[in-house]
Amino acid sequence: MDISKQKIYWFCQVFGWTLLIGVEYLTYLLDFGFDPDMFYLGIANILLGITLTHLYRLMIKRWNWVRLPFFRLAPRVLVSVFVLSMIMTVVNLPADRQLMPEMFTNEPAVVLGYLLSFGKSMLTWVLSYTTYHYFEQSRNAEIERILLKTSIRETEAKVLRSQLNPHFVFNALNSIRALVYENPDKAQQGITQLSNLLRNSLLADRRKTVELREEIKTVEDYLALEQVRYEDRLKSRIDLDGRTLYWQVPPMMLQTLVENAIKHGVSKAVGGGFVEVRSSVISRDEASSGSGSRTNMTDQLHIIIRNTGMLGDKEASGGFGLKNTSQRLDLLYGPEASFDIVQEDDNVVRADIIIPIQSDSIFRKSVDQSLSQ
């Protein structure tokens, strides 16, 4: 319990019990006049009420009752109220018998009245305190679950961001090794490109998103290395809308999809094939005005990856790449993002990625860059 809550707790204890006993003493004072013994008994009852309810507080915290389900908590609360009421009754009865003997002509009814009177006070205090902490505990537990879920999702995202196929690295090194004597300059360029890819892969788990232009450089390095391996069997084309260059995308995502396109499409096609990457801005609204376009927070990034191949079974043909993309988009953007892959033509597979904009400033920066080119 922090300091502010502690102060509130003690204020409520002192004020509440003083008010309760004070009202009862005021009633007695109006009927019988001032009696010092009754005044001291009232002070003693205030202290006793604070002590008993504070002991209940310590007990409920020690045994963590607020974590119990309701059907187990309710009996404990009722028993506690009865015990606390009984203690107050046992302490007050002898003193009141001496001060007001005329009230004890029908003692069983008086005792029951004392129990009910103190029972109402104790029940009010116990229910208020227990209910407050019960719901506070439930709220804290929910916050903990949310934080744990967020932590798990962040860990999953880091794992997904840092994937780079080791088979590609092995094949790329073999291709570069073959170039060392035949074309040293190209081999040196290949080493630089592979170094860039490895660096970006290592940095990927530290960044949730990167600018599209940076991600495309990674894709270009990857395609250049695969070009060494496939030579004329691989054709590639990248066509970007200038407005999308600064859009934030998950790092290494496009590289994974392009790698998947080559591995499951181009490499299996007789005579090779092609990979094409395009980007554009689309809107959920039909938002156009004259020769320009109006942009608002409904604008989205649309990335298309087309490649030679047959889709077949998505799980079998897509492997890790498709599952990786879906999971990462869901972790980062939730339902606002989407990923779909279809068989566009007899021998062409098309993947569509939709990513929502994250801030107006990113889009304005993209538009300004596009207009300056």
GUTORDREN-776593 format. One record per residue (C-alpha): x negated, z, y; residue in one letter. Coordinates in nm, 3 decimals. Layout:
# GUTORDREN-776593
+---------+---------+---------+---------+
|       x |       z |       y | residuo |
+---------+---------+---------+---------+
|       X |       Z |       Y |       a |
...
+---------+---------+---------+---------+
//
This chain:
# GUTORDREN-776593
+---------+---------+---------+---------+
|       x |       z |       y | residuo |
+---------+---------+---------+---------+
|   0.000 |   0.000 |   0.000 |       m |
|  -0.154 |  -0.102 |   0.334 |       d |
|  -0.162 |   0.126 |   0.641 |       i |
|   0.145 |  -0.022 |   0.812 |       s |
|   0.359 |   0.015 |   0.499 |       k |
|   0.230 |   0.367 |   0.449 |       q |
|   0.330 |   0.466 |   0.800 |       k |
|   0.677 |   0.315 |   0.753 |       i |
|   0.716 |   0.497 |   0.422 |       y |
|   0.631 |   0.840 |   0.565 |       w |
|   0.842 |   0.781 |   0.874 |       f |
|   1.143 |   0.696 |   0.653 |       c |
|   1.076 |   1.002 |   0.436 |       q |
|   1.057 |   1.249 |   0.723 |       v |
|   1.330 |   1.090 |   0.935 |       f |
|   1.567 |   1.031 |   0.644 |       g |
|   1.552 |   1.379 |   0.493 |       w |
|   1.557 |   1.545 |   0.836 |       t |
|   1.868 |   1.348 |   0.933 |       l |
|   2.044 |   1.422 |   0.603 |       l |
|   1.976 |   1.796 |   0.599 |       i |
|   2.021 |   1.816 |   0.977 |       g |
|   2.377 |   1.679 |   0.955 |       v |
|   2.466 |   1.935 |   0.688 |       e |
|   2.312 |   2.220 |   0.890 |       y |
|   2.493 |   2.102 |   1.206 |       l |
|   2.822 |   2.122 |   1.018 |       t |
|   2.741 |   2.478 |   0.908 |       y |
|   2.631 |   2.567 |   1.263 |       l |
|   2.963 |   2.450 |   1.410 |       l |
|   3.162 |   2.651 |   1.154 |       d |
|   2.960 |   2.974 |   1.131 |       f |
|   2.714 |   2.976 |   1.420 |       g |
|   2.336 |   3.003 |   1.410 |       f |
|   2.190 |   3.169 |   1.102 |       d |
|   1.807 |   3.187 |   1.083 |       p |
|   1.812 |   3.211 |   0.702 |       d |
|   2.018 |   2.893 |   0.677 |       m |
|   1.785 |   2.724 |   0.926 |       f |
|   1.480 |   2.810 |   0.714 |       y |
|   1.665 |   2.695 |   0.403 |       l |
|   1.730 |   2.362 |   0.576 |       g |
|   1.356 |   2.323 |   0.653 |       i |
|   1.278 |   2.409 |   0.291 |       a |
|   1.527 |   2.145 |   0.168 |       n |
|   1.367 |   1.881 |   0.389 |       i |
|   1.024 |   1.958 |   0.242 |       l |
|   1.165 |   1.976 |  -0.111 |       l |
|   1.344 |   1.642 |  -0.074 |       g |
|   1.028 |   1.473 |   0.057 |       i |
|   0.820 |   1.627 |  -0.222 |       t |
|   1.056 |   1.531 |  -0.506 |       l |
|   1.108 |   1.173 |  -0.391 |       t |
|   0.734 |   1.132 |  -0.330 |       h |
|   0.671 |   1.251 |  -0.686 |       l |
|   0.921 |   0.992 |  -0.805 |       y |
|   0.729 |   0.729 |  -0.609 |       r |
|   0.402 |   0.832 |  -0.773 |       l |
|   0.568 |   0.824 |  -1.116 |       m |
|   0.722 |   0.479 |  -1.073 |       i |
|   0.389 |   0.341 |  -0.950 |       k |
|   0.187 |   0.510 |  -1.227 |       r |
|   0.404 |   0.371 |  -1.506 |       w |
|   0.477 |   0.045 |  -1.325 |       n |
|   0.852 |   0.065 |  -1.372 |       w |
|   0.920 |  -0.220 |  -1.130 |       v |
|   0.769 |  -0.461 |  -1.383 |       r |
|   1.028 |  -0.362 |  -1.644 |       l |
|   1.334 |  -0.581 |  -1.706 |       p |
|   1.655 |  -0.452 |  -1.550 |       f |
|   1.814 |  -0.322 |  -1.872 |       f |
|   1.508 |  -0.099 |  -1.929 |       r |
|   1.468 |   0.003 |  -1.566 |       l |
|   1.831 |   0.110 |  -1.503 |       a |
|   1.840 |   0.404 |  -1.754 |       p |
|   1.513 |   0.540 |  -1.617 |       r |
|   1.650 |   0.530 |  -1.263 |       v |
|   1.970 |   0.712 |  -1.361 |       l |
|   1.782 |   0.982 |  -1.553 |       v |
|   1.546 |   1.029 |  -1.257 |       s |
|   1.841 |   1.071 |  -1.017 |       v |
|   1.997 |   1.334 |  -1.245 |       f |
|   1.671 |   1.531 |  -1.281 |       v |
|   1.601 |   1.525 |  -0.906 |       l |
|   1.958 |   1.634 |  -0.829 |       s |
|   1.935 |   1.915 |  -1.083 |       m |
|   1.613 |   2.046 |  -0.927 |       i |
|   1.770 |   2.046 |  -0.579 |       m |
|   2.077 |   2.225 |  -0.718 |       t |
|   1.874 |   2.489 |  -0.903 |       v |
|   1.672 |   2.566 |  -0.590 |       v |
|   1.972 |   2.580 |  -0.355 |       n |
|   2.229 |   2.767 |  -0.565 |       l |
|   2.067 |   3.116 |  -0.560 |       p |
|   2.005 |   3.099 |  -0.185 |       a |
|   2.354 |   2.977 |  -0.105 |       d |
|   2.507 |   3.240 |  -0.333 |       r |
|   2.344 |   3.506 |  -0.118 |       q |
|   2.429 |   3.344 |   0.216 |       l |
|   2.786 |   3.228 |   0.132 |       m |
|   2.921 |   3.439 |  -0.159 |       p |
|   3.280 |   3.344 |  -0.076 |       e |
|   3.213 |   2.985 |  -0.182 |       m |
|   3.127 |   3.080 |  -0.541 |       f |
|   3.470 |   3.197 |  -0.664 |       t |
|   3.495 |   2.890 |  -0.886 |       n |
|   3.132 |   2.854 |  -0.984 |       e |
|   3.152 |   2.561 |  -1.234 |       p |
|   3.323 |   2.345 |  -0.972 |       a |
|   3.067 |   2.451 |  -0.709 |       v |
|   2.778 |   2.360 |  -0.936 |       v |
|   2.935 |   2.020 |  -1.005 |       l |
|   2.984 |   1.973 |  -0.632 |       g |
|   2.617 |   2.050 |  -0.567 |       y |
|   2.510 |   1.802 |  -0.834 |       l |
|   2.733 |   1.529 |  -0.693 |       l |
|   2.624 |   1.597 |  -0.335 |       s |
|   2.252 |   1.593 |  -0.408 |       f |
|   2.309 |   1.313 |  -0.661 |       g |
|   2.447 |   1.083 |  -0.391 |       k |
|   2.149 |   1.150 |  -0.166 |       s |
|   1.897 |   1.102 |  -0.446 |       m |
|   2.072 |   0.792 |  -0.578 |       l |
|   2.065 |   0.634 |  -0.231 |       t |
|   1.693 |   0.705 |  -0.191 |       w |
|   1.592 |   0.606 |  -0.544 |       v |
|   1.795 |   0.285 |  -0.544 |       l |
|   1.665 |   0.184 |  -0.201 |       s |
|   1.303 |   0.247 |  -0.292 |       y |
|   1.322 |   0.099 |  -0.643 |       t |
|   1.519 |  -0.209 |  -0.538 |       t |
|   1.279 |  -0.285 |  -0.254 |       y |
|   0.973 |  -0.262 |  -0.478 |       h |
|   1.145 |  -0.441 |  -0.764 |       y |
|   1.208 |  -0.748 |  -0.548 |       f |
|   0.867 |  -0.718 |  -0.381 |       e |
|   0.705 |  -0.714 |  -0.724 |       q |
|   0.910 |  -1.017 |  -0.828 |       s |
|   0.805 |  -1.197 |  -0.511 |       r |
|   0.437 |  -1.110 |  -0.563 |       n |
|   0.458 |  -1.222 |  -0.926 |       a |
|   0.606 |  -1.554 |  -0.812 |       e |
|   0.329 |  -1.595 |  -0.554 |       i |
|   0.070 |  -1.525 |  -0.824 |       e |
|   0.229 |  -1.785 |  -1.050 |       r |
|   0.224 |  -2.040 |  -0.768 |       i |
|  -0.141 |  -1.963 |  -0.687 |       l |
|  -0.235 |  -1.986 |  -1.054 |       l |
|  -0.049 |  -2.313 |  -1.090 |       k |
|  -0.219 |  -2.448 |  -0.778 |       t |
|  -0.558 |  -2.340 |  -0.911 |       s |
|  -0.491 |  -2.509 |  -1.244 |       i |
|  -0.374 |  -2.826 |  -1.072 |       r |
|  -0.683 |  -2.828 |  -0.851 |       e |
|  -0.908 |  -2.783 |  -1.156 |       t |
|  -0.728 |  -3.067 |  -1.332 |       e |
|  -0.768 |  -3.285 |  -1.024 |       a |
|  -1.142 |  -3.214 |  -1.007 |       k |
|  -1.185 |  -3.310 |  -1.372 |       v |
|  -0.989 |  -3.630 |  -1.323 |       l |
|  -1.181 |  -3.724 |  -1.006 |       r |
|  -1.523 |  -3.693 |  -1.167 |       s |
|  -1.473 |  -3.930 |  -1.460 |       q |
|  -1.718 |  -4.216 |  -1.510 |       l |
|  -1.724 |  -4.395 |  -1.845 |       n |
|  -2.061 |  -4.329 |  -2.012 |       p |
|  -2.031 |  -4.658 |  -2.204 |       h |
|  -2.029 |  -4.845 |  -1.874 |       f |
|  -2.347 |  -4.664 |  -1.762 |       v |
|  -2.514 |  -4.752 |  -2.094 |       f |
|  -2.413 |  -5.120 |  -2.068 |       n |
|  -2.517 |  -5.136 |  -1.701 |       a |
|  -2.864 |  -4.997 |  -1.781 |       l |
|  -2.906 |  -5.252 |  -2.059 |       n |
|  -2.805 |  -5.533 |  -1.822 |       s |
|  -3.050 |  -5.411 |  -1.556 |       i |
|  -3.327 |  -5.380 |  -1.813 |       r |
|  -3.275 |  -5.747 |  -1.908 |       a |
|  -3.317 |  -5.841 |  -1.540 |       l |
|  -3.640 |  -5.651 |  -1.478 |       v |
|  -3.862 |  -5.946 |  -1.580 |       y |
|  -3.619 |  -6.234 |  -1.522 |       e |
|  -3.500 |  -6.138 |  -1.172 |       n |
|  -3.669 |  -5.824 |  -1.031 |       p |
|  -3.480 |  -5.844 |  -0.699 |       d |
|  -3.146 |  -5.852 |  -0.875 |       k |
|  -3.258 |  -5.570 |  -1.105 |       a |
|  -3.350 |  -5.361 |  -0.801 |       q |
|  -3.011 |  -5.436 |  -0.648 |       q |
|  -2.843 |  -5.337 |  -0.973 |       g |
|  -3.025 |  -5.004 |  -0.979 |       i |
|  -2.907 |  -4.936 |  -0.622 |       t |
|  -2.551 |  -5.022 |  -0.715 |       q |
|  -2.558 |  -4.801 |  -1.024 |       l |
|  -2.710 |  -4.521 |  -0.816 |       s |
|  -2.424 |  -4.555 |  -0.567 |       n |
|  -2.170 |  -4.534 |  -0.847 |       l |
|  -2.330 |  -4.225 |  -0.999 |       l |
|  -2.354 |  -4.057 |  -0.660 |       r |
|  -1.988 |  -4.126 |  -0.584 |       n |
|  -1.890 |  -3.995 |  -0.925 |       s |
|  -2.079 |  -3.670 |  -0.863 |       l |
|  -1.926 |  -3.633 |  -0.517 |       l |
|  -1.575 |  -3.711 |  -0.637 |       a |
|  -1.500 |  -3.357 |  -0.757 |       d |
|  -1.576 |  -3.222 |  -0.406 |       r |
|  -1.331 |  -3.447 |  -0.225 |       r |
|  -0.962 |  -3.488 |  -0.284 |       k |
|  -0.943 |  -3.823 |  -0.110 |       t |
|  -1.168 |  -4.087 |   0.049 |       v |
|  -1.105 |  -4.379 |   0.281 |       e |
|  -0.997 |  -4.697 |   0.105 |       l |
|  -1.293 |  -4.889 |   0.247 |       r |
|  -1.531 |  -4.640 |   0.083 |       e |
|  -1.348 |  -4.663 |  -0.248 |       e |
|  -1.363 |  -5.043 |  -0.231 |       i |
|  -1.743 |  -5.029 |  -0.190 |       k |
|  -1.753 |  -4.838 |  -0.517 |       t |
|  -1.536 |  -5.106 |  -0.679 |       v |
|  -1.763 |  -5.380 |  -0.541 |       e |
|  -2.072 |  -5.209 |  -0.684 |       d |
|  -1.898 |  -5.177 |  -1.018 |       y |
|  -1.791 |  -5.542 |  -1.023 |       l |
|  -2.140 |  -5.655 |  -0.926 |       a |
|  -2.288 |  -5.467 |  -1.223 |       l |
|  -2.026 |  -5.608 |  -1.458 |       e |
|  -2.095 |  -5.956 |  -1.318 |       q |
|  -2.451 |  -5.923 |  -1.449 |       v |
|  -2.312 |  -5.854 |  -1.793 |       r |
|  -2.027 |  -6.110 |  -1.805 |       y |
|  -2.177 |  -6.373 |  -1.571 |       e |
|  -1.932 |  -6.664 |  -1.526 |       d |
|  -1.677 |  -6.506 |  -1.759 |       r |
|  -1.576 |  -6.266 |  -1.483 |       l |
|  -1.414 |  -6.379 |  -1.160 |       k |
|  -1.322 |  -6.121 |  -0.897 |       s |
|  -1.147 |  -6.119 |  -0.562 |       r |
|  -1.077 |  -5.839 |  -0.312 |       i |
|  -0.827 |  -5.897 |  -0.032 |       d |
|  -0.758 |  -5.601 |   0.198 |       l |
|  -0.514 |  -5.561 |   0.484 |       d |
|  -0.721 |  -5.435 |   0.779 |       g |
|  -0.458 |  -5.168 |   0.850 |       r |
|  -0.529 |  -5.001 |   0.515 |       t |
|  -0.906 |  -4.954 |   0.546 |       l |
|  -0.888 |  -4.593 |   0.661 |       y |
|  -0.600 |  -4.493 |   0.435 |       w |
|  -0.685 |  -4.196 |   0.216 |       q |
|  -0.692 |  -4.262 |  -0.161 |       v |
|  -0.814 |  -4.059 |  -0.460 |       p |
|  -1.188 |  -4.115 |  -0.518 |       p |
|  -1.291 |  -4.327 |  -0.819 |       m |
|  -0.928 |  -4.415 |  -0.892 |       m |
|  -0.953 |  -4.788 |  -0.825 |       l |
|  -1.286 |  -4.808 |  -1.004 |       q |
|  -1.123 |  -4.654 |  -1.311 |       t |
|  -0.838 |  -4.908 |  -1.302 |       l |
|  -1.072 |  -5.203 |  -1.248 |       v |
|  -1.288 |  -5.080 |  -1.535 |       e |
|  -0.975 |  -5.055 |  -1.747 |       n |
|  -0.877 |  -5.412 |  -1.647 |       a |
|  -1.212 |  -5.550 |  -1.758 |       i |
|  -1.239 |  -5.345 |  -2.076 |       k |
|  -0.886 |  -5.414 |  -2.205 |       h |
|  -0.825 |  -5.752 |  -2.042 |       g |
|  -1.114 |  -5.970 |  -1.932 |       v |
|  -1.353 |  -5.873 |  -2.214 |       s |
|  -1.094 |  -5.964 |  -2.479 |       k |
|  -0.992 |  -6.297 |  -2.328 |       a |
|  -1.149 |  -6.610 |  -2.469 |       v |
|  -1.348 |  -6.764 |  -2.186 |       g |
|  -1.326 |  -6.451 |  -1.972 |       g |
|  -1.084 |  -6.388 |  -1.691 |       g |
|  -1.031 |  -6.248 |  -1.342 |       f |
|  -0.973 |  -5.922 |  -1.158 |       v |
|  -0.799 |  -5.917 |  -0.820 |       e |
|  -0.750 |  -5.621 |  -0.584 |       v |
|  -0.514 |  -5.644 |  -0.286 |       r |
|  -0.388 |  -5.391 |  -0.035 |       s |
|  -0.105 |  -5.399 |   0.216 |       s |
|   0.124 |  -5.172 |   0.415 |       v |
|   0.488 |  -5.154 |   0.314 |       i |
|   0.777 |  -4.948 |   0.443 |       s |
|   1.078 |  -4.794 |   0.282 |       r |
|   1.267 |  -4.929 |   0.582 |       d |
|   1.281 |  -5.293 |   0.679 |       e |
|   1.079 |  -5.220 |   0.993 |       a |
|   0.976 |  -5.535 |   1.175 |       s |
|   1.002 |  -5.636 |   1.538 |       s |
|   0.900 |  -5.979 |   1.662 |       g |
|   0.554 |  -6.077 |   1.545 |       s |
|   0.437 |  -5.721 |   1.501 |       g |
|   0.547 |  -5.439 |   1.278 |       s |
|   0.669 |  -5.091 |   1.363 |       r |
|   0.496 |  -4.807 |   1.182 |       t |
|   0.633 |  -4.460 |   1.111 |       n |
|   0.590 |  -4.186 |   0.856 |       m |
|   0.783 |  -4.393 |   0.600 |       t |
|   0.496 |  -4.646 |   0.579 |       d |
|   0.312 |  -4.656 |   0.250 |       q |
|  -0.006 |  -4.805 |   0.111 |       l |
|   0.055 |  -5.064 |  -0.158 |       h |
|  -0.239 |  -5.153 |  -0.382 |       i |
|  -0.207 |  -5.431 |  -0.639 |       i |
|  -0.458 |  -5.487 |  -0.918 |       i |
|  -0.408 |  -5.806 |  -1.120 |       r |
|  -0.617 |  -5.908 |  -1.416 |       n |
|  -0.628 |  -6.134 |  -1.717 |       t |
|  -0.486 |  -5.966 |  -2.025 |       g |
|  -0.193 |  -5.862 |  -2.237 |       m |
|  -0.038 |  -5.524 |  -2.169 |       l |
|   0.101 |  -5.445 |  -2.513 |       g |
|   0.140 |  -5.072 |  -2.568 |       d |
|   0.048 |  -4.886 |  -2.250 |       k |
|  -0.103 |  -4.589 |  -2.428 |       e |
|  -0.310 |  -4.804 |  -2.662 |       a |
|  -0.422 |  -5.066 |  -2.412 |       s |
|  -0.449 |  -4.849 |  -2.101 |       g |
|  -0.622 |  -4.553 |  -2.252 |       g |
|  -0.756 |  -4.294 |  -2.016 |       f |
|  -0.737 |  -4.508 |  -1.703 |       g |
|  -0.358 |  -4.528 |  -1.682 |       l |
|  -0.301 |  -4.164 |  -1.769 |       k |
|  -0.572 |  -4.062 |  -1.523 |       n |
|  -0.410 |  -4.254 |  -1.237 |       t |
|  -0.059 |  -4.118 |  -1.298 |       s |
|  -0.181 |  -3.759 |  -1.321 |       q |
|  -0.397 |  -3.777 |  -1.010 |       r |
|  -0.126 |  -3.932 |  -0.796 |       l |
|   0.121 |  -3.669 |  -0.912 |       d |
|  -0.125 |  -3.385 |  -0.844 |       l |
|  -0.207 |  -3.510 |  -0.495 |       l |
|   0.117 |  -3.655 |  -0.363 |       y |
|   0.396 |  -3.554 |  -0.600 |       g |
|   0.701 |  -3.784 |  -0.625 |       p |
|   0.617 |  -3.968 |  -0.301 |       e |
|   0.348 |  -4.166 |  -0.484 |       a |
|   0.399 |  -4.397 |  -0.780 |       s |
|   0.205 |  -4.600 |  -1.033 |       f |
|   0.339 |  -4.877 |  -1.250 |       d |
|   0.188 |  -5.145 |  -1.470 |       i |
|   0.369 |  -5.453 |  -1.599 |       v |
|   0.309 |  -5.785 |  -1.768 |       q |
|   0.344 |  -6.021 |  -1.471 |       e |
|   0.289 |  -6.349 |  -1.657 |       d |
|   0.201 |  -6.454 |  -2.009 |       d |
|  -0.164 |  -6.365 |  -1.956 |       n |
|  -0.165 |  -6.157 |  -1.636 |       v |
|  -0.124 |  -5.780 |  -1.608 |       v |
|  -0.030 |  -5.626 |  -1.274 |       r |
|  -0.070 |  -5.263 |  -1.164 |       a |
|   0.111 |  -5.136 |  -0.854 |       d |
|   0.008 |  -4.818 |  -0.671 |       i |
|   0.214 |  -4.668 |  -0.388 |       i |
|   0.052 |  -4.395 |  -0.176 |       i |
|   0.225 |  -4.224 |   0.120 |       p |
|   0.051 |  -4.197 |   0.456 |       i |
|  -0.093 |  -3.853 |   0.532 |       q |
|  -0.118 |  -3.868 |   0.910 |       s |
|  -0.035 |  -4.100 |   1.199 |       d |
|  -0.393 |  -4.082 |   1.326 |       s |
|  -0.524 |  -4.245 |   1.008 |       i |
|  -0.287 |  -4.537 |   1.049 |       f |
|  -0.362 |  -4.580 |   1.420 |       r |
|  -0.734 |  -4.583 |   1.340 |       k |
|  -0.671 |  -4.852 |   1.077 |       s |
|  -0.466 |  -5.064 |   1.316 |       v |
|  -0.727 |  -5.036 |   1.592 |       d |
|  -1.002 |  -5.137 |   1.347 |       q |
|  -0.793 |  -5.433 |   1.229 |       s |
|  -0.728 |  -5.557 |   1.583 |       l |
|  -1.097 |  -5.530 |   1.678 |       s |
|  -1.205 |  -5.750 |   1.390 |       q |
+---------+---------+---------+---------+
//
